[in-house]
Amino acid sequence: MNFDIAQQTASVVFSDSYLVARDKFVAAVPTSRSYPCSSSGPSGEALFTDVAYFGSPDAKKLLILVSGTHGPEGYHGSAAQLLFLRAKFHEQLPRSTAVLFIHALNCYGFAWDRRSTAEGCDLNRNFIDFSKPAPPNPEYEELDQYCVPADRTEEGIRRAEAAIAEYRKLHGEMTYRSARSRGQYTRPGGLFYGGTKPTEARRTLEQIVGDFDVAARDNVVIIDYHTGLGPYGYGELQCEQPSGLKGYERAAKIFGPSVTLPDLGTSSSVNLHGTQDEYWQRILGDRHTYVALEYGTYTGTPVLRDEHWLFRYRPDAVDSELGREVRRATKRFFYPQKPDWNEMVLWRAHLVHRQALEGLRSGD
């Protein structure tokens, strides 16, 4: 892409709502399969996760592109998927390789500009094995009342922020970040709540994997688009702990030394429980390479606190002016809607798409 093409492409592939993004995706693919969601959108509209497949049905190599794991992060993920199609990468596949698009995995969150699922779960903490005890996080239990304070007055927020500042001073920044973010399974309505059973969005992914016989492939690369963490506009290729050092090495071989891993201290993320990579590791093991393509937006904004407060304490106000104000702020945080950000993230996505296909092709 040259600069003019990048600017023109950004204006075409980005959308201002889930419905527009869905219409663009469905129009861009010859055929798609739709997986309905039991929840409705803000105007009562039906919601779907849409899937498109390109390549030989029995291809042993597969690239999977997942958008919308975290609701409004789907604005970029959808745009990146459309960019892939506009680049016509899907028309240049060798017989050994196929591409599977999963558009708006958490379609409820995308439509409502809510990071969580309809069940109030963080989908990227929901992939634990629920037949076993959930990972404990007693540190978060201590912090929950301050991370999502019931009292949203100026004084209530001041007290909560003071308590968090004291915790960070006593226990250190990394302990605080891990407690807050790694996932918790005891405080519904709290931050990064992983739930007590598989969410509908997780079950949808599992159905897609079965319908397209993903577990039978020999080499699967997954790109899961995310936003909201790291420097503004930069796309970090994050590996997760379930794949371990081997998974990191596989990713670095494909994408180069910019790949990061929390265990190496190179990632902007901490180690997390119940990530999507935990699922891929269970079903594919060393036959898969997973990266979360994470784009930075802003820092220091309380959107997660406010979003969780709204749905936890004022669910009656979700579609009031107050609720819409909170949801608009969430959308702006995860999708800045700025021309510079749009172009930056598309340049990176184009590179990562090309690297992924070249990595799969290298074994032919």
N, C-alpha and C positions, 0 to 999 in steps of 0.2 A: 504493500500500500504506500502511495505517496501522500503528502500532506493534504492535498485537495481531496483525494479519494477518501482519506480517513475522515475528514470533516463532513463530507457528503454522506458517507456511510453511517456515521454516528447519528445524523439527523433522521435516518431511515430506520435503523434497527432498534433504537431505544423507544420505549413506550411510556405512557403516562398512567397506565392502569393495567391490572391483570387482564381485563377483558380485551383491551387493545393488543397486549402482548400475545395473548392466546390466538386472537384472530390472525395476527401477522405470522405466527408460527404455523398454524394449520394451513394458511394460504401458501406458505413457502415450501411445503412438502407435498409430494404427489399423493401419498396416503399416510394416514396416521391412525393410531388406536387410542381411544379415550377411556380413561379409568375414572368413573364418577366419584365425587366426594359426597358424603352424606350431609355435609353442612352447606349452607347457601352463602352467597356474597352479601355485601351491604345493601343491595337493592333487591335481594331475593333471587338473584341470578344463580343458575346452576354452575358448579365448579368442577373442573376436570384436571387431572394430570394427563397430558398428551404425550404419546410416544411415536417416534418414527425410526425406521430401521433401513439402512442402506447397505448393500453388499450381498454376497452369497449367504444363503441361510445356514450353510454348514462351514462358514469361515472359522478357522481355528484361532484367529486373532481378532480382538474386538476392542474398539475404543468406545467408552461410555461417557457421555457428556450430561451432567446432572445440574439442573437449575432449580432454584427456589427451595432448597433444603430449609433455609431460614426466611420464609415469607418475602419481605421486601428486598432481600438480597437477590431475588429473582429478576429484578429490573435489569441488573447487569447480566445475570446468567442467561436470560432470554435473549438479550442483545448479542451476547457472545455466540450463542447457538445460531442465530440468524447470520452473524458474520461468517461463521464456518460455511454455511450454505451459500452465501454470496460469493465466497472465495472458490466455490465449486470443488472443495476438497472431496466431497462425497462422490463426485463424478470421476475421480482419478484413483479409485481404490484398486489395488491388486486383488485377485480372486481370494487370496489368503486372508483378507482383512475386511471387516465390516464396522459400521458405526451405528451406535444406538443412542438416540436423543431421548432424554427424559425431561420434559418441559413442565415446570411448576410442580415439583414433587410435593411440596407443602402448599397446595393451591389455596387452601383456606387462608393461611398466613399471608400469601401474596395478595389475595383479594382484599383482605382487611388491613393491610400494612401492619401486620403483627408478626413478630419474629417466631412466636410459638405456634404450635398446632391448635386445632379446635379444642383439644383436651387440656390445653395449657402447658404442654410439654415442649421442651427443647428437643427437636427431632434428632439433633446431633449429640444427644446424651441418652437417647432412647433405644440404642442398639445393643444394650447389655443382654446377657443370657438371663432371662427372668426366672428360669428354673433354679437359679442359684441365688444366694443372698446378694442384695444390692450393695455396691461399694459404699462404705460408710463415709460420711463427711461431717463429723461432729463440729468442726470449726465453722461450717456454714450455719449450722443450727444456732450457734452463738450469735452469728451476725445477721440472721434473717430479718429480725425486726428493724434493723438499721438499713439493710440493703433495700427493703421495700417497706418503708414506714407507713403505718396506717394514717398518721397525721401528716397531711401534705401542706399544712400551713408553714409560713416562714419560720416560725419557732420550732415546729416539729422537724423540718428539714435540717435546721441548724443543729438540733440535738443529735439527730441521726448521723450527720456528717462529723460531728465532734467525736461520737463514739467510734466511728470507723477510723478516724485519724488516730485515736488512742490505741486501737487494735493494731494498726500498722506500725505505730511507734514501738509497741511492746513485742510484737511477733515478727516484724520485718515485712518488706514489700512482697517477697516471693511467697511467703506463707499466706498473706492476705490474698494475693492473686489466685493462688491455687484453691484456697477455700471458696472464694467467690465464683470461680469459673469452671472448675474441673467437673462439676456435675453433682447434684444432690437428689436424694430420692425419698425425703421425709417431709418436705415443706411444700405442698402444692401451692401454686401461686407465687412461689419464690423464684429467684433467679436460677436459670440453668437447671430447672426441675426435669428429671428424666422419666418420671412416671412410675407406675406400678405394673404396666403391661405394655405390649406393643401398641403404638398408636395406629390410627387408620393409615396415615402416610407411610409408616414403616411397612404395614401389611401390603400397601399398594406396591412399594418397591419390591417386596418379596414375590408378589404375584407377577410383576413385570419380569423379574429374573427367571422365574419358572416358565413363563410364556415364551421367552426368547432363548431358553436353554443356555443361559449364561454360564452355569456351573460346568458345562461340558467343554468350554473353550480352553485352549492351551495357554493363551497369553492375553490378559485383559488389562487395559490401562483405563483408569477412571479419573476424570477431571471433574471435581465438585466445586462449583463457583460460589465464592463467599465475599462479603464486603463488611467493613466496619472495624478492622484491626490493622494497625501498622501505619506507615507514612502515607499521606494523602496521595492517591493515585497509583501507588506502587503495588504491583501484584506479586506477592510472596507465594512461592510454591512450598506449602507445608506438608510434611509427612507426619504420620501419627504413630503413637507408641505401639498399637497392635501389630503393625508390620515389622517393627523393630529395625535394627540396623540393616538387615538384609533388604527390607522394603525401601529404606532410604538410599541404599547403594543402587538398587534397581532404578529408582527415580533419578538419582544424580547421573547415571549413565545415559538416560534419555534427555534430561532437561539441563544438565550441567551443574556447576558448583553453587548456583543460587538457591538450590533446594535446601530446605531447613528441616531440623528435627529438634523437638524440645529436649530430648535426652542429651543432645550435643550442646545445648545452650545457644543455639543459633536461631531459634524460632521466636516470633513475637507472641506465640501461644505457650501456655503451660500444657502439661500432660492432661488429657481429658478422659473421662469415662463415657462409654456408650456411643462412641463416634461411628459414623458410617463405615469407616475403615475396619472397625471391629467386626462388622457384618461381612465385608468382603474377605477379610482374613479367615473367618470361619468357613466360608463356602469355597474359597479359591486358594488359600494358603499362598505359597510362593509363586503361584501362577498369575498373581495380580500385582499391579503397581498403582497405588492410590496417591493422589495429591489434591489438597484443598488449595485452589487458586484464590488467595485471600487478598482483597484490595483494601488499602487504607482509605478512610474518609476523614472523620474529624476526631478530636480527642476532648475529653472533659465535659461532654454533654450527658445529661441524666436520662436519656431516652429509655433505657431499659428499666430504670427505676419507675419512671412515669407510666410506661406501658404496662408493667406488671401491677402497679398500683391501680390503674384503671380497671383492668379485668379481674383483679382480686377483690377490690373493695367497692368499686362502682360499676359493676357489669350493667346496671340499668342505664348508665350514661354513655355506653360505648358508641352509640350513634347520635348522641347529643352534640351540641357545639363544643362542649368540653372534650368529649371523646374524639371528635374529629380533629380538634386541635392537637391532642396528644398523638393521634395516629399520623397526622401530617408531619409532625416533628420526627416521628420514627422513620417515616419514608425519606425525609430529607437527610437523615443521618446515614442511612444505608444506601441511599441513591441521591447524591448531592445535586444532580440535575444541572451541572455546570459544564460548559463546552470543553474546558481543559480536562476535567476529570473524565468525561466521556471518551475523548480521543486517547488519553493516556491508557485507560484500561483496555480499549480495543486494540491498540498497538501490541500490548503485552499478550492479550488473548490470541491474536493472530500468530504471534511467535510460538506460543505454547501449543497451539493446535498443530502447527507445522512440525514442531519437535516431536510431538506424540506420534504423528503418522510416520515420520522418518524413523523413530525408534522401533515401531512395530514392523516397518518394512525392512529394517536392517538384517533381520534373520532370514529373509527370503533367499 
